[in-house]
Amino acid sequence: MDGHRDDGSTEPERRRPPLPRTERSDAPLYLARYLERQGRAAMNGHPDESASDDGTPLYLRRFRSRREAGGADGPPPLWQERDLAFQQAMSEDNRNKEIAAPPEARLSIANDIYLVRHGETQGYSTEAGLTPLGTWQARTYGHTLAKRVASGERIVIATAPTNRAGQTAENLYRGLLDGLAMFDKDVEVAQPVAMDEFRNFLVATPDGFKDVTAAFRMYYALLESFERTAVGDRPLWLVEVDRFWRTQQSGGDPIQYWLTIPMLHFEPPALVVRRFWTGLRRLAGEHPGARLVVTTHSGPIRAFATAALGYDPGEPYNTEHVRVKLIGAGEEALVSYRNRVQEIHVPATQDLPAWTEVVPAPSVVREGEG
């Protein structure tokens, strides 16, 4: 047999114990206490207002009773309590997107500075200018800068003494004037001025110290004669320039090579950073309170950011900038680049060694001479 019964149930179901009964004769505890309060109020001659049958909600009856107890106007709202003054002040301050510091804790910014890389250039093997895209980049940057400034400010533009940096400064200047006219802002803008402190890093050659681009032209002209004759050793400066440019030709990062590999004939990155700080301090001293824009090259900008942040943040794009805010007397600064901000002590530049000073080599007296 399969265990089925005539009533449709199976044998295991028949043996299952019955469920407990849930009926109760006493009221729940909350209802018992409610009835107890009502009974005490009726015995004392003060019927509980909660027993009213007029249909008024309980919260409204409680509000009316508190209002009668507090006088005609009742107690003041919670947000008007005097002991909540601190919370009120914090709430007012936090209505914006940022938590603003009190005025006494805010930094006194002496100069707001932008170190801007030049726009797209026609090439690095010659002293070429900007491409049409590079011109558009520089002009767009100036137009965007016009949105950030306020009426009454003063803007000073400086540039490295190269064609690509100078053309970037000139087109940035034109775009800035167009934007200020469009947004109807009264801002004083000085014409771009070339400053030697913001030049690209130099290379020591037999013909003197040259910009790395000019050194490449000299290297390219001499390398062919050495490769054709294959006589004698190549000079060390030629070897170092060769390694630098072949790194770029092979798809590597020549600026990283310059930042990490010591070279005898290339201007050290630390001195380039000190040179830039010298120019920034001089520019800030001549134009206190002005917003400063410096168009220069990627190598010095990258070295500047690396020295401030403590790591190499990468190559800046065309017309990308590193922002510097000089604080107070210019002894401290905030350096920001790619969503990273670092407060630093401005390095001393009064004892900056002159790397470009030529030191004569000691004379060598050969045996049997003199």
Backbone hydrogen bonds in HBPLUS format (Angstrom, degrees):
<---DONOR---> <-ACCEPTOR-->    atom                        ^
c    i                          cat <-CA-CA->   ^        H-A-AA   ^      H-
h    n   atom  resd res      DA  || num        DHA   H-A  angle D-A-AA Bond
n    s   type  num  typ     dist DA aas  dist angle  dist       angle   num
A0005-ARG N   A0009-SER O   3.09 MM   4  5.67 141.4  2.24 155.3 166.5     1
A0008-GLY N   A0005-ARG O   3.14 MM   3  5.46 164.7  2.17 112.5 115.9     2
A0014-ARG N   A0010-THR O   3.17 MM   4  6.43 145.2  2.29 145.5 155.3     3
A0014-ARG N   A0011-GLU O   3.15 MM   3  5.14 123.2  2.49  95.8 110.1     4
A0015-ARG N   A0011-GLU O   3.23 MM   4  6.53 144.8  2.36 147.6 156.3     5
A0016-ARG N   A0013-GLU O   3.35 MM   3  5.26 154.1  2.42  97.0 104.3     6
A0032-ALA N   A0028-PRO O   2.83 MM   4  6.08 153.7  1.90 153.7 162.3     7
A0033-ARG N   A0029-LEU O   2.95 MM   4  6.21 160.1  1.99 154.8 158.7     8
A0034-TYR N   A0030-TYR O   3.07 MM   4  6.21 147.4  2.18 136.4 145.5     9
A0035-LEU N   A0031-LEU O   2.96 MM   4  6.20 162.4  2.00 150.5 154.2    10
A0036-GLU N   A0032-ALA O   2.93 MM   4  6.11 143.5  2.06 140.0 151.0    11
A0037-ARG N   A0033-ARG O   2.96 MM   4  6.19 154.4  2.03 146.1 151.4    12
A0038-GLN N   A0034-TYR O   3.05 MM   4  6.33 159.9  2.09 148.5 154.2    13
A0039-GLY N   A0035-LEU O   2.98 MM   4  6.17 153.4  2.05 141.8 148.6    14
A0040-ARG N   A0036-GLU O   3.04 MM   4  6.32 160.4  2.08 150.2 154.5    15
A0041-ALA N   A0037-ARG O   2.96 MM   4  6.16 160.3  2.00 150.9 156.4    16
A0042-ALA N   A0038-GLN O   2.99 MM   4  6.20 151.8  2.07 145.8 153.1    17
A0043-MET N   A0039-GLY O   3.05 MM   4  6.27 152.3  2.13 147.1 154.2    18
A0044-ASN N   A0040-ARG O   3.07 MM   4  6.28 146.8  2.19 144.8 153.1    19
A0046-HIS N   A0041-ALA O   2.94 MM   5  5.08 139.6  2.11 161.4 159.6    20
A0045-GLY N   A0042-ALA O   3.32 MM   3  5.15 155.5  2.38  95.9 102.9    21
A0051-ALA N   A0048-ASP O   2.89 MM   3  5.55 161.8  1.93 116.0 122.2    22
A0052-SER N   A0049-GLU O   3.15 MM   3  5.48 163.1  2.18 113.3 115.2    23
A0061-ARG N   A0057-PRO O   3.13 MM   4  6.47 155.7  2.19 150.2 157.1    24
A0062-ARG N   A0058-LEU O   2.96 MM   4  6.22 157.2  2.01 153.9 160.0    25
A0063-PHE N   A0059-TYR O   3.02 MM   4  6.19 151.3  2.11 138.2 146.0    26
A0064-ARG N   A0060-LEU O   3.01 MM   4  6.24 158.1  2.06 147.5 152.7    27
A0065-SER N   A0061-ARG O   3.07 MM   4  6.27 154.3  2.14 144.0 150.8    28
A0066-ARG N   A0062-ARG O   3.00 MM   4  6.26 158.3  2.05 150.0 155.4    29
A0067-ARG N   A0063-PHE O   2.95 MM   4  6.14 152.2  2.03 146.0 154.1    30
A0068-GLU N   A0064-ARG O   2.99 MM   4  6.19 156.8  2.04 147.5 152.8    31
A0069-ALA N   A0065-SER O   3.06 MM   4  6.26 149.3  2.16 141.4 149.8    32
A0070-GLY N   A0066-ARG O   3.03 MM   4  6.21 137.2  2.21 140.7 151.4    33
A0080-GLN N   A0077-PRO O   3.10 MM   3  5.53 158.7  2.15 111.9 118.7    34
A0081-GLU N   A0078-LEU O   3.23 MM   3  5.54 168.4  2.25 112.8 115.3    35
A0084-LEU N   A0081-GLU O   3.19 MM   3  5.63 162.5  2.22 111.3 115.8    36
A0085-ALA N   A0082-ARG O   3.27 MM   3  5.71 144.5  2.40 123.1 120.5    37
A0088-GLN N   A0084-LEU O   2.93 MM   4  6.20 152.0  2.01 149.1 157.5    38
A0089-ALA N   A0085-ALA O   2.99 MM   4  6.25 159.0  2.03 148.9 153.4    39
A0090-MET N   A0086-PHE O   3.01 MM   4  6.29 160.6  2.04 152.4 157.6    40
A0091-SER N   A0087-GLN O   2.93 MM   4  6.07 153.2  2.00 144.6 152.1    41
A0092-GLU N   A0088-GLN O   2.98 MM   4  6.23 157.9  2.03 151.6 156.9    42
A0093-ASP N   A0089-ALA O   3.02 MM   4  6.23 154.0  2.09 145.2 152.3    43
A0094-ASN N   A0090-MET O   3.01 MM   4  6.13 138.9  2.18 142.2 152.5    44
A0105-ALA N   A0102-PRO O   2.95 MM   3  5.46 149.4  2.04 116.9 126.2    45
A0106-ARG N   A0103-PRO O   3.32 MM   3  5.38 161.5  2.35 104.8 110.3    46
A0328-GLY N   A0108-SER O   2.80 MM 220  5.43 170.7  1.81 165.8 169.0    47
A0110-ALA N   A0326-LEU O   2.71 MM 216  5.38 155.1  1.77 146.9 154.0    48
A0326-LEU N   A0111-ASN O   2.97 MM 215  5.27 152.2  2.05 155.1 159.9    49
A0292-LEU N   A0112-ASP O   2.84 MM 180  6.16 147.6  1.95 146.2 156.4    50
A0113-ILE N   A0324-VAL O   2.71 MM 211  4.92 165.8  1.73 164.0 165.6    51
A0324-VAL N   A0113-ILE O   2.88 MM 211  4.92 164.7  1.91 138.9 143.4    52
A0114-TYR N   A0292-LEU O   2.83 MM 178  6.26 144.9  1.95 148.7 160.3    53
A0294-VAL N   A0114-TYR O   2.80 MM 180  6.06 172.3  1.81 177.0 175.3    54
A0115-LEU N   A0322-VAL O   2.88 MM 207  5.09 171.2  1.89 151.1 154.0    55
A0322-VAL N   A0115-LEU O   2.94 MM 207  5.09 146.5  2.06 133.7 142.8    56
A0116-VAL N   A0294-VAL O   2.71 MM 178  5.88 162.4  1.74 161.1 166.8    57
A0296-THR N   A0116-VAL O   2.84 MM 180  6.14 161.6  1.88 165.1 170.4    58
A0117-ARG N   A0320-GLU O   3.08 MM 203  5.79 165.1  2.11 152.8 156.0    59
A0319-THR N   A0117-ARG O   3.09 MM 202  4.74 135.0  2.30 109.1 121.2    60
A0118-HIS N   A0296-THR O   3.11 MM 178  5.94 133.2  2.34 168.1 165.3    61
A0131-THR N   A0120-GLU O   3.01 MM  11  5.99 162.2  2.04 144.9 146.8    62
A0122-GLN N   A0129-GLY O   3.05 MM   7  6.15 155.3  2.11 165.4 163.2    63
A0135-THR N   A0131-THR O   2.92 MM   4  6.26 153.1  2.00 155.7 162.9    64
A0136-TRP N   A0132-PRO O   3.02 MM   4  6.28 157.5  2.08 144.8 150.7    65
A0137-GLN N   A0133-LEU O   2.87 MM   4  6.14 154.7  1.93 150.0 157.5    66
A0138-ALA N   A0134-GLY O   3.04 MM   4  6.26 161.8  2.07 148.4 152.0    67
A0139-ARG N   A0135-THR O   3.03 MM   4  6.21 163.6  2.05 149.9 154.7    68
A0140-THR N   A0136-TRP O   2.86 MM   4  5.97 157.9  1.91 149.6 156.0    69
A0141-TYR N   A0137-GLN O   2.96 MM   4  6.16 153.3  2.03 145.7 152.9    70
A0142-GLY N   A0138-ALA O   3.14 MM   4  6.45 160.5  2.18 148.9 152.9    71
A0143-HIS N   A0139-ARG O   3.02 MM   4  6.29 154.9  2.09 146.1 153.2    72
A0144-THR N   A0140-THR O   2.86 MM   4  6.10 153.6  1.93 150.2 157.2    73
A0145-LEU N   A0141-TYR O   2.88 MM   4  6.12 152.8  1.95 148.7 156.7    74
A0146-ALA N   A0142-GLY O   3.16 MM   4  6.40 139.5  2.34 139.5 148.9    75
A0147-LYS N   A0144-THR O   3.04 MM   3  5.46 144.0  2.17 107.5 117.2    76
A0148-ARG N   A0145-LEU O   3.05 MM   3  5.30 135.6  2.25 103.8 115.5    77
A0153-GLU N   A0150-ALA O   3.28 MM   3  6.09 154.5  2.35 143.0 143.3    78
A0152-GLY N   A0186-ASP O   2.71 MM  34  5.88 169.6  1.72 158.9 159.1    79
A0188-GLU N   A0153-GLU O   3.11 MM  35  6.47 156.9  2.16 159.6 155.4    80
A0291-ARG N   A0154-ARG O   2.83 MM 137  6.16 166.2  1.85 168.0 167.7    81
A0155-ILE N   A0188-GLU O   2.80 MM  33  6.21 161.1  1.83 162.7 169.3    82
A0190-ALA N   A0155-ILE O   2.90 MM  35  6.28 167.4  1.91 168.9 172.3    83
A0156-VAL N   A0291-ARG O   2.94 MM 135  6.30 158.5  1.99 154.9 160.9    84
A0293-VAL N   A0156-VAL O   2.88 MM 137  6.22 158.9  1.93 162.3 166.5    85
A0193-VAL N   A0157-ILE O   3.07 MM  36  6.51 142.2  2.22 135.4 145.0    86
A0158-ALA N   A0293-VAL O   2.78 MM 135  6.19 162.2  1.81 160.6 166.7    87
A0295-THR N   A0158-ALA O   2.97 MM 137  6.47 157.2  2.03 148.7 150.5    88
A0159-THR N   A0193-VAL O   2.97 MM  34  6.08 140.8  2.13 142.0 142.7    89
A0195-MET N   A0159-THR O   2.91 MM  36  6.06 159.2  1.95 168.9 170.4    90
A0160-ALA N   A0295-THR O   2.97 MM 135  6.40 142.2  2.11 165.6 175.2    91
A0162-THR N   A0160-ALA O   2.84 MM   2  5.69 140.2  2.00 103.6  93.2    92
A0166-GLY N   A0162-THR O   2.83 MM   4  5.84 158.9  1.87 149.6 156.7    93
A0167-GLN N   A0163-ASN O   2.86 MM   4  5.94 163.4  1.89 153.5 157.5    94
A0168-THR N   A0164-ARG O   3.16 MM   4  6.15 144.9  2.29 130.0 139.3    95
A0169-ALA N   A0165-ALA O   2.99 MM   4  6.28 156.8  2.05 147.6 153.1    96
A0170-GLU N   A0166-GLY O   2.98 MM   4  6.23 156.6  2.04 147.0 153.6    97
A0171-ASN N   A0167-GLN O   3.00 MM   4  6.13 167.7  2.02 148.7 151.5    98
A0172-LEU N   A0168-THR O   2.88 MM   4  5.92 150.5  1.97 144.7 153.9    99
A0173-TYR N   A0169-ALA O   2.91 MM   4  6.02 151.6  1.99 141.9 149.5   100
A0174-ARG N   A0170-GLU O   3.08 MM   4  6.41 153.6  2.15 143.5 150.0   101
A0175-GLY N   A0171-ASN O   2.92 MM   4  6.13 164.2  1.95 148.6 152.8   102
A0176-LEU N   A0172-LEU O   2.86 MM   4  6.02 149.4  1.96 145.7 154.5   103
A0177-LEU N   A0173-TYR O   3.06 MM   4  6.32 158.6  2.11 147.2 151.9   104
A0178-ASP N   A0174-ARG O   3.03 MM   4  6.29 158.6  2.07 149.3 155.2   105
A0179-GLY N   A0175-GLY O   2.97 MM   4  6.16 158.3  2.02 145.0 150.7   106
A0180-LEU N   A0176-LEU O   2.94 MM   4  6.16 159.1  1.99 151.3 156.9   107
A0181-ALA N   A0177-LEU O   3.03 MM   4  6.20 153.5  2.11 145.3 152.1   108
A0182-MET N   A0178-ASP O   2.96 MM   4  6.20 149.9  2.06 144.2 152.9   109
A0183-PHE N   A0179-GLY O   2.91 MM   4  6.09 162.2  1.94 154.1 157.9   110
A0185-LYS N   A0180-LEU O   3.04 MM   5  5.19 163.2  2.07 145.3 150.3   111
A0198-PHE N   A0195-MET O   3.28 MM   3  5.92 157.5  2.34 114.4 119.8   112
A0199-ARG N   A0196-ASP O   3.34 MM   3  5.48 159.7  2.38 114.8 112.8   113
A0267-GLU N   A0202-LEU O   2.93 MM  65  5.33 159.8  1.97 156.2 152.9   114
A0203-VAL N   A0210-LYS O   2.75 MM   7  5.37 148.1  1.85 151.6 162.6   115
A0210-LYS N   A0203-VAL O   2.94 MM   7  5.37 166.5  1.96 151.2 152.5   116
A0204-ALA N   A0265-HIS O   2.77 MM  61  4.96 160.5  1.81 146.0 152.9   117
A0205-THR N   A0208-GLY O   3.03 MM   3  5.16 157.0  2.08 125.9 132.6   118
A0208-GLY N   A0205-THR O   3.00 MM   3  5.16 159.0  2.04 118.2 118.2   119
A0214-ALA N   A0211-ASP O   2.93 MM   3  5.15 112.0  2.41 103.1 119.7   120
A0215-ALA N   A0211-ASP O   2.75 MM   4  6.02 154.9  1.81 159.7 168.6   121
A0216-PHE N   A0212-VAL O   3.10 MM   4  6.22 137.6  2.28 130.6 140.4   122
A0216-PHE N   A0213-THR O   3.18 MM   3  5.11 125.1  2.50  90.9 104.7   123
A0217-ARG N   A0213-THR O   3.29 MM   4  6.69 152.1  2.37 144.6 150.4   124
A0218-MET N   A0214-ALA O   3.23 MM   4  6.55 158.4  2.28 147.5 152.6   125
A0219-TYR N   A0215-ALA O   2.87 MM   4  6.04 154.9  1.94 144.7 152.5   126
A0220-TYR N   A0216-PHE O   2.81 MM   4  5.96 159.0  1.85 153.7 158.6   127
A0221-ALA N   A0217-ARG O   3.17 MM   4  6.32 147.5  2.28 139.9 147.5   128
A0222-LEU N   A0218-MET O   3.17 MM   4  6.38 150.5  2.26 145.5 152.6   129
A0223-LEU N   A0219-TYR O   2.85 MM   4  5.84 150.4  1.94 152.2 160.2   130
A0226-PHE N   A0222-LEU O   3.35 MM   4  6.72 156.3  2.41 151.0 157.3   131
A0227-GLU N   A0223-LEU O   2.94 MM   4  6.19 159.1  1.99 155.5 161.4   132
A0228-ARG N   A0224-GLU O   2.93 MM   4  6.04 143.5  2.06 141.6 151.3   133
A0229-THR N   A0225-SER O   3.07 MM   4  6.14 168.1  2.08 147.4 150.2   134
A0230-ALA N   A0226-PHE O   2.77 MM   4  5.32 148.0  1.87 136.1 147.1   135
A0238-LEU N   A0235-PRO O   3.11 MM   3  5.43 123.5  2.45 103.0 116.5   136
A0239-VAL N   A0235-PRO O   3.15 MM   4  6.53 148.0  2.26 146.4 155.8   137
A0240-GLU N   A0236-LEU O   2.99 MM   4  6.28 157.9  2.04 154.4 159.3   138
A0241-VAL N   A0237-TRP O   3.04 MM   4  6.22 162.2  2.07 146.4 151.2   139
A0242-ASP N   A0238-LEU O   2.95 MM   4  5.98 150.8  2.03 139.0 147.7   140
A0243-ARG N   A0239-VAL O   3.00 MM   4  6.26 155.8  2.06 146.3 151.7   141
A0244-PHE N   A0240-GLU O   3.02 MM   4  6.24 156.9  2.08 145.7 152.1   142
A0245-TRP N   A0241-VAL O   3.00 MM   4  6.21 170.5  2.01 157.2 157.8   143
A0246-ARG N   A0242-ASP O   2.93 MM   4  5.92 153.7  2.00 146.1 154.2   144
A0247-THR N   A0243-ARG O   3.14 MM   4  6.16 137.4  2.33 136.1 145.3   145
A0249-GLN N   A0245-TRP O   2.95 MM   4  6.27 161.6  1.99 150.6 156.0   146
A0250-SER N   A0246-ARG O   3.05 MM   4  6.04 141.0  2.20 137.0 145.2   147
A0252-GLY N   A0247-THR O   2.79 MM   5  5.07 141.6  1.94 175.1 165.3   148
A0251-GLY N   A0248-GLN O   3.07 MM   3  5.25 163.0  2.10 111.1 114.7   149
A0257-TYR N   A0253-ASP O   3.16 MM   4  6.48 151.2  2.25 145.3 153.7   150
A0258-TRP N   A0254-PRO O   2.94 MM   4  6.27 151.3  2.03 144.0 151.2   151
A0259-LEU N   A0255-ILE O   2.87 MM   4  6.13 149.2  1.97 146.0 154.8   152
A0260-THR N   A0256-GLN O   3.02 MM   4  6.08 142.7  2.16 146.4 154.4   153
A0261-ILE N   A0257-TYR O   2.93 MM   4  5.58 153.6  2.00 148.4 153.3   154
A0272-VAL N   A0268-PRO O   3.15 MM   4  6.49 149.5  2.25 148.7 157.9   155
A0273-VAL N   A0269-PRO O   2.99 MM   4  6.28 155.0  2.05 152.9 158.5   156
A0274-ARG N   A0270-ALA O   3.07 MM   4  6.37 159.2  2.11 143.1 148.7   157
A0275-ARG N   A0271-LEU O   2.84 MM   4  6.01 152.5  1.91 143.6 151.6   158
A0276-PHE N   A0272-VAL O   2.96 MM   4  6.25 152.2  2.03 145.8 152.7   159
A0277-TRP N   A0273-VAL O   2.98 MM   4  6.31 156.9  2.04 150.5 156.8   160
A0278-THR N   A0274-ARG O   2.96 MM   4  6.21 148.0  2.06 145.1 154.0   161
A0279-GLY N   A0275-ARG O   3.09 MM   4  6.44 156.5  2.14 147.5 152.7   162
A0280-LEU N   A0276-PHE O   2.87 MM   4  6.15 158.5  1.92 152.9 159.2   163
A0281-ARG N   A0277-TRP O   2.91 MM   4  6.01 160.3  1.95 147.0 152.0   164
A0282-ARG N   A0278-THR O   3.05 MM   4  6.22 158.8  2.10 145.4 151.5   165
A0283-LEU N   A0279-GLY O   2.89 MM   4  6.02 160.9  1.93 148.0 153.7   166
A0284-ALA N   A0280-LEU O   2.84 MM   4  5.95 158.0  1.89 146.4 152.8   167
A0285-GLY N   A0281-ARG O   2.89 MM   4  6.00 149.3  1.99 142.3 150.8   168
A0286-GLU N   A0282-ARG O   3.06 MM   4  6.27 147.3  2.17 144.4 152.2   169
A0287-HIS N   A0283-LEU O   3.02 MM   4  6.15 136.3  2.22 140.1 151.8   170
A0290-ALA N   A0287-HIS O   3.30 MM   3  5.66 165.9  2.32 127.1 129.1   171
A0301-ILE N   A0297-HIS O   3.30 MM   4  6.44 162.2  2.33 149.4 154.6   172
A0302-ARG N   A0298-SER O   2.83 MM   4  5.90 160.8  1.87 153.4 158.6   173
A0303-ALA N   A0299-GLY O   2.96 MM   4  6.17 158.5  2.01 153.5 159.8   174
A0304-PHE N   A0300-PRO O   2.85 MM   4  5.98 152.4  1.93 146.0 153.7   175
A0305-ALA N   A0301-ILE O   2.97 MM   4  6.27 160.6  2.01 151.1 155.1   176
A0306-THR N   A0302-ARG O   2.92 MM   4  6.06 157.0  1.97 146.1 153.1   177
A0307-ALA N   A0303-ALA O   2.98 MM   4  6.13 158.2  2.03 146.6 151.6   178
A0308-ALA N   A0304-PHE O   3.21 MM   4  6.43 145.5  2.33 140.7 149.5   179
A0309-LEU N   A0305-ALA O   2.87 MM   4  5.95 171.5  1.88 159.3 161.5   180
A0310-GLY N   A0306-THR O   2.93 MM   4  5.45 147.5  2.04 139.3 146.3   181
A0320-GLU N   A0317-TYR O   3.02 MM   3  5.17 158.7  2.06 128.0 124.9   182
A0323-ARG N   A0336-SER O   3.02 MM  13  5.25 154.5  2.09 159.6 159.9   183
A0336-SER N   A0323-ARG O   2.91 MM  13  5.25 164.7  1.93 153.1 157.9   184
A0325-LYS N   A0334-LEU O   2.87 MM   9  5.04 152.9  1.94 141.6 150.5   185
A0334-LEU N   A0325-LYS O   2.93 MM   9  5.04 151.4  2.01 134.3 143.1   186
A0327-ILE N   A0332-GLU O   2.91 MM   5  5.41 174.0  1.92 147.5 145.5   187
A0330-GLY N   A0327-ILE O   2.98 MM   3  5.38 162.4  2.01 131.0 134.8   188
A0346-VAL N   A0331-GLU O   2.82 MM  15  5.20 158.3  1.87 131.4 137.4   189
A0333-ALA N   A0344-ILE O   3.03 MM  11  5.53 153.6  2.10 152.4 155.5   190
A0344-ILE N   A0333-ALA O   2.90 MM  11  5.53 164.3  1.93 161.6 166.9   191
A0335-VAL N   A0342-GLN O   2.90 MM   7  5.33 171.2  1.91 153.0 153.5   192
A0342-GLN N   A0335-VAL O   2.88 MM   7  5.33 155.0  1.95 144.8 153.0   193
A0337-TYR N   A0340-ARG O   2.93 MM   3  5.44 152.3  2.01 149.1 157.2   194
A0340-ARG N   A0337-TYR O   3.29 MM   3  5.44 137.8  2.48 101.6 112.9   195
A0352-LEU N   A0349-THR O   3.31 MM   3  5.08 147.8  2.42 111.8 107.5   196
A0357-GLU N   A0354-ALA O   3.21 MM   3  5.44 163.9  2.23 107.2 111.6   197
A0369-GLU N   A0366-ARG O   3.09 MM   3  5.61 159.3  2.14 136.1 135.1   198
